[in-house]
Amino acid sequence: MSEQLATALAAHLTASGSLTAPWHECYTAVPRHHFIPDVAWAVPDGAGAGYAIDRNQDAPGWLQAVYSDASIVTQLDAGTGDLRTGKGTPTSSCSAPGIVFPMLQALDLLDGHKVLEIGTGSGWTAALLSARLSSRYVTSVEVDEAVAARAAEAIARAGYDPHLVVADGADGYALTAPYDRVHATCAVERVPYAWVRDTRPGGVIVLPWRPTYGHGLLARLVVNSDGEAIGRFERTASFMMLRSQQRAIGWTPHDAENATTEQATLDPRTIINAPEGAALAIAALAPGITQTVITDPGGDVSLLLSEADAPEGAWAAVDYSAGLDAYAVTWWGERNLWTQVSDAYLQWVSWGQPERARFGITVTPDEQVLWLDHPRHRMMPDL
């Protein structure tokens, strides 16, 4: 049954363009089910609610989930959460094949390339890299000892022996540097410069980038001889955060009695549904702001903005109600977050509404900067 399901998934991934040569051969050589624990939480790609899978109670259902284009969460809350409920913050997973293989393809690997992987996780991608290059060219770093131990067992059972390290991937791994490629399986807001330091000139870093505002994106950076990494965003990519960059989820209302109330003419739904290019402009020009959207069954919508790293910091709430020509804005703090976000959006409009493909990012020892069209065209907030 596993072979039939694996073949069907491969056909789906090939038809969508996600699985290409030579990764098809690696996919066949490294069966995904060897890297999934008996109990896990499956998260379908796209629409669909997550659900528990249990090999002992429903082996066919477990196998079907494993060979679907779903992320399989293998740990919650650093091991304290119950995977049968799915409640908690995901802290390790086996990412969906539909994003795993495009990320590996973006590395543009050549025979003999040395690869540093940040986040061993289930071990599946470390084994895939080993199948492609040979284990001796692959180093994989995992911060969680329990996760690393399970991955090591699975990788060994699959017949591979990459260099596995238990350490904080935010620090890179200088001991066996430089690398030709760095492959991150966790998202970051700030790209650790250690990853750039450990990459040789001309080397490539592929990582999920997750700004405070907007959705996660797949970034592909190339390191130059000056020790800078420069690149663009290739597609949407949703990954759990690097442990050291995880942010608190949610926001607690405070200081409502001291808030300011005013009216806005820009529909908050315009901001909520803005394309990726607009979100990148907002992330650059109004940094450190996160959004939460609340939709009422009757059609009313509230956009809540808050400071990502300051639970007691500034906030703004903007409400849409059908039939009204103006929208109530309530805000508090040293920053008017709605004004900053809406101004950034309108700045993006004035630029001609550039799409995601025109934006890029530069990482240096001292800073991380977003740019439009060319690295010289830096997007900086008005402070």
N, C-alpha and C positions, 0 to 999 in steps of 0.2 A: 504493500500500500504506500509506503514512504516513497518508493521510486516513482510511482505513478503521480503522486502529489507533487514531488520535486520536479518532475518533467513538465507538469501542467504549469507550475509557477514559473519555470524557466521560459516556457513558451509565452506566457503573459509578459514577463519582463523583457524578453527579446522583442516582442511586438510593440511594446511601448518605447523601445530604444534605451531602456535602462541597463540591459545586460548585453554586452558586446564582447567580441574576441579581444584578448585571450581570457577574459574573466569568466566566460561560459565554461571553459575547461576547469577553471578553479572552483566554480560553483559545484560542478559535478564531483570534483575530488574531495570537497569538504562539506559533507552533509550538515545542514543547519541543525537538525534535530539532536545531534551529539552535544550541542552547546546550550540547550534549553533545560532548565530544571523541571522536575516532575510537576511542581506547582508554580504557576506564574500568572501574570495578568496581561492579556492580549489587548492591544490598542490598534484597531483597524486603521489603515491609511485613509484619510478623508473622512467621510461621514460614517457614523456608527459609534455606539457606546463601547467602552472597554468591558471585558468580561474575564472571569477567572477560568483557567484551564488546569486540569488535574489529570495527569497521566494514569494514575492508579484507578481513578473513578470513571474516566472516559477517555481511553487511549485513542480511539479514532478522532474524537473531537480535539484532543490535544495535538495530534499530528496534523490535523487539518489547519489549526491555527498557526502552527509552526511553519507550514508550507503555504501560507497566505502572505500578502504584502502588508503585514502587520508588525508593529514594534512589539516585542515581548518584554515587559517589565519584569526584571528578575530580582529586584530589591527595592524596598520602600523604606524611607526614613533611616538610611544607613543600617538596615537590618532589623529594626525594631517594629516595622509595619507588617501587617498581615496581607500577603499577596492574594488571599482568597476574597478579601473585601475590596481591594484596590484603593483603600483610603490611605492617604499620606502622600509624601513627596517622592516621586521616583528618583532613586539614586544609582541605579544600574539597570542596563537593559541590553537586549540584542536588537539593534535598530532594524527598521523595515528594509527589506531587500531593495525596494524601489528607490531608496536614497543611498544605501550602502554601496551599490555598484557604480552609480554616477560619481560618488565621491572618490572611489578607488580609481575610476577612469580619469578623473580630473588630475590625478597625480602624474599622469603621463610617464609611467615607469619604463625604464630600460633595464635590460639584464645587467646585474651587478650593482644596481642602485642600493644604497643603504637607506633604510627607512626607520624613522622614530615614530612610534604610535603613542599618542597621549590618550590613555584610557583603555586598558585591556578589556574591561567589561566582561562579557560572556566568553571572550576569546575567539569568537568566530572570525572577525576581521584580521586578527593577528595570524590565524591559521590560513586565511585566504591569501594574505600577503606572503606567507611562507610558501604556499603552493605556487605562487607566481614567481618568486625570486629565489627561493631556498631560505631555510630558517636562519642561516648564518648572517643574512643581510638584514634581519628584522629585530628591532628592539622595541619592546612594548612596556609602558609604565602604567601602573595602577596604584591609586592611593589607598584603596580599601583592602586590607589583608585577607579578609574572608572572600571577597570577590576575586582577588588575585589567585587564591588557592584553588577555588573552583575552576577558574579559567585554565590554570596550569594543568589540572587533571584532564580537562576536556581536550586541550590542545595536544597533550601527550597521547591520549587515546586515539586522536585523529592521525597520529604519526608524525607530528612536527615538534621542533625543539628551538623556537626562537629565544632570544635573550629576554627573559621576563624580570622586571624590576618592580619592587614595592616601594613607591616613593610618590611625592607630590609632583604630578605632571606639570604644574605651573612653573616648576624650576627647570624644565627640560631634562636632559640627561647628558651632561658634558663629557662623561667618562669615555664614551665611544663616539663622540662627535669628531668631525662634522658629518652631517647626513645630507644625502641628496634630496630627500623628501621627508616632510613632517606631516603626519596624518592625525588630526585630532578628532576624537569621537564624542567630545563634549563641547558644549557651546561656551563662548566667552563674550563678555562685553568689552573688556580690555585685553588685547592680545598680549600675552606674556612675552616680553622681549627676549627671554631665554630661548624661546623657540626660534627666533631670528638668529640669535647668537650661535645656536647649534647647527644652523643650516649653512652649507657652503654657498659662495656666490653662484648665482644661476640656479640654485635649488628652489624647490617649490614647497609651499605650506598650504595645505587644504584644511579649512576649519569652518565649523558652524559659528557664525557671528550673531550674537543676540543683544541688540541695543536695548536700553531701557524702554524706548518707545518703538512700537511696531513689531513685526514678526521676525523670526530668525531667518538668516540668509546664509547661503554657502559662499564663502570667500576663498578665492584662489590667489595667493600672493607669491611673488617672485623676489628673491633676495638679491640685492645688487652688491657691488664691490665696496660701497660706502657703509654697509651694515644696515641698510634700510630694506624693509619689505613693502612692496607696492603691488596692488592688485585690485580686482573688481569683484562684483557679486554676481554669481552665476545663476542662482535659483533660490527658491524658498527651501529652508531646511530647519526643522524643529527638533532640537536636541535638549536634553537636560544639561544644566549648567555645570561647569567645572566646580568642584566642591568649594574651593576657596572663593568663588565668585557668586555663590548662591545668594539670592535675595529673599527676604521675608515675603510671603505671599499674602495679599490682602492689605487692607487699610482700615484703621479704626478712626471714626469721626472724632474730631476734637475742635474746641474753640468756636463752635457754631454760633454762640451768642455774640461773638466779636467779629463775625464775618461781614463782608460787604456784599450788597446785592445790587446788580445792575442788569441792563438788557443788552443782548447781542443780536445782530442781524444775520450773522453767518450761522447757517443751520448746523448744529453739532453732528448731524448724520453725515454731512459732507466730510467732516474730519474723520469720523469713525470708518467710513467706507473709502477713504482716500487710497490710491494705489501705492505700490511699494516705493516709487520715486518720491512721492510726497512724504511718506513716513521717514525716508532717509534724510530728507531736508529738515524735517522736524527734529529728528534725532541729533542732527548736527547743529542746528540753530537754536534749539531749545533743549539743551542737554539735561539728563538726569530726571526726566519726567516720565512717568508710567501712566497707562490708562486702564480703566475698567469700564465696561459697558453694561448697563442694566436695562433690560427691556421689559416693559409692562405688558401683560396680556392684552390690554386695551390699545396698545400701539404706542404709548408714550415711551420715550427713550431718554436715559440719563447718561451723560459722559462724565466720569469722575477722573480727574487728573490729580496726581500726587507726586511728591518727591520720592524717588525710588530708594534712596539711602537715608531718608529722614522721616521715620514714621510720625514724628511730631512736627514735621515741617509744613510747608505751604501746601494748599490744596485748592481745587476749584471743582464745582459741579455745574454742568450746563444741561438744561432740560429742554427736550423737544416735546411739544404737545400739538396734536393735529388741530389745524384751523387757526393757529396763532402765527402772526407775522414776525414776532420778536421772541427771543428765547431767554429765559431767566438764567442769569449767571450768579452764582454765589461763590465767593472766594475769600481766602484768608491767608495771611503770611507776608513775608517780605517780597515774594515774587507773585505777580498775577499770572498764574500758569495758563489760564485760558488765553490771555492776551499774547503770551509768548508762543503758544502752540498755533493759534490762529494767524498770527503775523508770519510765522515760519511757513505755514501752508500757503498763504497769499504770496509770499516771496517765491515759493516754488511755482505758483501759477504765473508770476511775472517772468520767470525764466523760460516759459513755454511748456511747462509741465513735463520736464524730462523724465524718461523711463528709468527703471532700475539699472539697466545696462550701461547708462552713461555715468553712473556714480562709482567711486572707488575709495580706497583706504590706503593710507601710508602709515607704517609703524617704524619708529626710530627709537633709539635708547631713551629719548626724553619725552616723546609724545605720540599720540595716535590722532590722526587727522582724516576727516572725510573730505572728498573733493568731487568736483563735477567736471567731466570731460578730460581733464588733464591734472596731474598731481600739483601743478602750479596754481590751479584754481581752487584754493582751499575754501571750505565753508566753515566760517567761524561765527560763534554767537556774539552779539553786541552786549558786552558786559559793562 
